[in-house]
Amino acid sequence: MKVPKQEWSIRIFCIDGSIIKGNVYVDEGLRISDFLNNRDENFIVLLNVEVQNIPEVHSFKLATEMSKPKKAIFVNKSNIKCIEEL
């Protein structure tokens, strides 16, 4: 059975200074804070992703590649400093 999902556009500020913008899908009726506080999941799946300000990458070619829009990425919750809804 397919569970209805609600799409949220968010911006994640990571502890390394990176900023990740994308969409997350949460079970309908569930608050995004409940979704994030779920201790059973260590990662958040983001879709339609843009990554900005990648401070620890010192290769221009790699930084350029990492800054390209991505279809999906997995973000470890332990690397998140702050999240804002867009």
C-alpha positions as CSV (number, residue, x, y, z in Angstrom):
1,M,0.0,0.0,0.0
2,K,1.3,3.4,-1.0
3,V,1.5,5.9,1.9
4,P,0.5,9.5,0.9
5,K,3.5,11.9,1.2
6,Q,3.8,15.7,1.6
7,E,6.6,17.5,-0.2
8,W,8.6,20.1,1.8
9,S,11.3,22.4,0.3
10,I,14.0,22.9,2.8
11,R,17.5,24.4,3.2
12,I,20.0,22.5,5.4
13,F,23.0,24.2,7.0
14,C,25.6,21.6,7.8
15,I,28.2,21.7,10.5
16,D,31.0,22.0,7.9
17,G,29.4,25.2,6.5
18,S,27.9,23.6,3.4
19,I,24.3,24.6,2.5
20,I,22.0,22.0,0.9
21,K,18.7,23.0,-0.7
22,G,16.2,20.3,-1.8
23,N,12.9,18.6,-1.3
24,V,12.0,16.0,1.3
25,Y,8.9,13.8,1.3
26,V,7.3,13.2,4.7
27,D,4.3,11.0,5.5
28,E,1.1,13.1,5.1
29,G,0.0,14.5,8.5
30,L,3.5,14.1,10.0
31,R,5.3,17.3,11.0
32,I,8.8,17.8,9.5
33,S,10.2,17.9,13.1
34,D,8.7,14.5,13.8
35,F,10.3,13.2,10.6
36,L,13.7,14.6,11.6
37,N,13.5,13.3,15.2
38,N,12.9,9.7,14.1
39,R,15.8,7.9,15.7
40,D,15.4,4.8,13.5
41,E,16.7,6.7,10.5
42,N,20.2,8.3,10.4
43,F,19.9,9.8,6.9
44,I,17.5,12.2,5.1
45,V,16.9,11.6,1.4
46,L,16.7,14.9,-0.5
47,L,15.5,15.2,-4.1
48,N,16.2,18.0,-6.6
49,V,19.3,19.1,-4.7
50,E,21.6,22.1,-4.9
51,V,24.7,22.2,-2.8
52,Q,26.4,25.5,-2.0
53,N,29.5,26.7,-0.1
54,I,31.5,23.5,0.1
55,P,34.4,24.7,2.3
56,E,36.4,21.5,2.7
57,V,36.8,20.8,-1.0
58,H,40.1,22.3,-2.3
59,S,39.9,21.1,-5.9
60,F,38.1,23.6,-8.2
61,K,37.1,20.7,-10.5
62,L,35.6,18.7,-7.6
63,A,33.9,21.7,-6.1
64,T,32.3,22.5,-9.5
65,E,31.1,18.9,-9.9
66,M,29.7,18.8,-6.4
67,S,27.8,22.2,-7.0
68,K,25.9,20.8,-10.0
69,P,22.2,20.1,-9.3
70,K,21.6,16.5,-8.2
71,K,18.5,14.3,-8.5
72,A,19.0,12.9,-5.0
73,I,21.4,12.7,-2.1
74,F,21.5,11.2,1.4
75,V,22.4,13.5,4.3
76,N,23.6,12.2,7.6
77,K,21.5,13.8,10.3
78,S,24.6,14.1,12.6
79,N,26.0,16.6,10.1
80,I,23.0,19.0,10.3
81,K,23.3,22.3,12.2
82,C,20.0,23.9,11.2
83,I,17.1,23.4,8.8
84,E,14.7,26.0,7.4
85,E,11.6,25.5,5.4
86,L,11.5,27.4,2.1
